[in-house]
Amino acid sequence: GLEIWCIENLRVVAVPKSSHGKFFCGSSYIILN
C-alpha cells in the first residue's frame, strides 16, 4: 500500500492515512508506493 512520511524538525514522522493527499508548501515528504 501507500505510505507517506513527513520531515518535521529533522525527524521522519508517519502521516496518518486520514491525511493522505494533504500536502503543505515548504514541507518535505517521503512517499512509498
Protein Blocks (a to p, Z undefined) as FASTA:
>chain_A
ZZddddeehiacdddfklgoiacehiacdddZZ
